[in-house]
Amino acid sequence: MAKKIKISDEAYEKAKEIVEKKGYSSVEELLEHLVDREYTEHSEGGSEEDRLKGLGYIS
């Protein structure tokens, strides 16, 4: 079931810019992706930077 959330007009405009630049189909898709990514990082106990370091992409 879909839920509604409230965000500021400024945040929504920023999200729309990201949608256009990154090719998301909607602001909703972008937000779902961001929540999923943050949840995965939280669940795994590490940050994106730590993950990239572990893979050897950054030092």
C-alpha positions in Angstrom: 0.0 0.0 0.0 1.4 3.4 -1.0 1.9 6.0 1.7 2.1 9.8 1.4 5.0 11.8 2.9 5.5 15.5 3.2 8.7 17.2 2.1 9.5 20.8 1.6 9.0 22.4 -1.8 12.8 23.0 -1.9 13.5 19.3 -1.3 10.9 18.3 -3.9 12.5 20.6 -6.6 15.9 19.1 -5.8 14.5 15.6 -6.1 12.9 16.5 -9.5 16.3 17.7 -10.8 18.0 14.5 -9.7 15.2 12.5 -11.5 15.8 14.4 -14.7 19.6 14.1 -14.5 19.8 10.5 -13.4 17.0 9.0 -15.4 14.6 7.9 -12.7 11.0 7.6 -13.8 9.7 9.6 -10.9 10.5 11.3 -7.6 8.8 8.3 -6.0 11.3 5.9 -7.7 14.2 8.0 -6.6 13.0 8.1 -3.0 12.4 4.3 -2.9 16.0 3.8 -4.2 17.5 6.1 -1.6 15.6 4.5 1.2 16.5 1.0 0.0 20.2 2.0 -0.2 20.2 3.6 3.2 18.5 0.6 4.7 21.0 -1.8 3.2 23.9 0.3 4.5 22.3 0.3 8.0 21.6 -3.4 7.9 25.1 -4.3 6.8 26.6 -2.0 9.4 28.9 -0.2 7.0 28.9 2.9 4.9 29.2 3.1 1.1 32.7 4.4 1.5 33.7 1.4 3.6 32.1 -0.9 0.9 34.0 0.8 -1.9 37.3 0.6 0.1 36.7 -3.1 0.7 36.2 -3.6 -3.1 39.4 -1.8 -3.8 37.8 1.1 -5.6 39.1 3.8 -3.2 42.0 3.8 -0.7 
